[in-house]
Amino acid sequence: MTDIAKQMNQLRETLRYHEYQYHVLDEPKIPDSEYDRLFHQLKTLEQQYPEFITANSPTQRVGAKPLSGFSQIIHEIPMLSLDNAFSDEEFYAFVKRIQDRLVLLPETLEFCCEPKLDGLAVSILYVNGVLTQAATRGDGSTGEDITANIRTIRNIPLQLLTDHPPARLEVRGEVFMPQAGFEKLNELALAKGEKTFANPRNAAAGSLRQLDPKITSQRPLMLNAYSIGIVEGVDLPETHYGRLQWLKSIGIPVNAEIQLCDGVENVLNFYRTIQQKRPTLGYDIDGTVLKINDIALQQELGFISKAPRWAIAYKFPAQEEMTI
Ligand SMILES: Cc1ccc2cc(C(N)=O)cc(O)c2n1
């Protein structure tokens, strides 16, 4: 490989590292101006030597041309919805159903607890570590191919940050629009006499369903991963929390509020803590997701038709209608 090609690849590695530090660890090592300088240096070299451009270069996030429509993608593993709880009593009943079903009941049940982001569920497939395909949840069995739009979301890596990527890895997560970005988007739309969005979830949905990736690229979207679908060629940790930490270690953003809670009372404390923090999070949530942490127990419990027996979304009471 020529020195120029080596220099370009080195720049790509450096940019990917800084994207990870900034978007996944929230610990930038260089100022934005230095990142922009490196990015511009790579962009210039790619313009001078287009033969050395690689598909997953950080400069290649925005696709060339708009699509004429979205093709369908069938989920190899269905993307399930969650059963809901709306009170402590309903959560206790959920726990009792689990205790009644488990053959060997552990001393206490350990839950992986997270805020329930109010966005869109997506599936992102990495083949040999490279972002290859992305789809909406759709009806759980079939979704729309939104690969070009997903590539534009800055905190989603185009390439996993590991030297030994799994043959195939499907990351499932929620794409959402932070409240600050939503306010700015609506201000811009108002100023241009365009239609505004009712809430960040609608804005995220509208942005992901754009046929032109250039428009999606200008929208402040983010992903937080919440589970793994297809996985081939790697041995995963045996707990849900461990798997989320592994995802984070290879470059996939995971929500910062996720916690392990041992026993029902600690889970309910988590629910109330997140409810109190809700106005300060900077993004919309509509409750918490509480999952049995041990994968073997999840597998023993399985699913009821469309929802897992081992997880529940404990929602917040509906907020009084926003008067806009
Ligand atoms: C299994 C499943 C399905 C939908 C989910 C949705 C969210 C969410 N909206 O944050 C989080 C999760 O852990 C989920 N987990």
The ligand as a Gaussian input file, in Angstrom:
#p B3LYP/6-31G(d) Opt

LIG

0 1
 C      -36.724000      -6.278000      24.166000
 C      -36.912000      -4.785000      24.066000
 C      -37.883000      -4.248000      23.211000
 C      -38.046000      -2.868000      23.134000
 C      -37.229000      -2.037000      23.919000
 C      -37.361000      -0.617000      23.882000
 C      -36.523000       0.153000      24.678000
 C      -36.620000       1.655000      24.655000
 N      -37.602000       2.244000      23.983000
 O      -35.788000       2.313000      25.283000
 C      -35.564000      -0.427000      25.516000
 C      -35.445000      -1.810000      25.563000
 O      -34.533000      -2.413000      26.352000
 C      -36.269000      -2.628000      24.758000
 N      -36.119000      -3.987000      24.823000

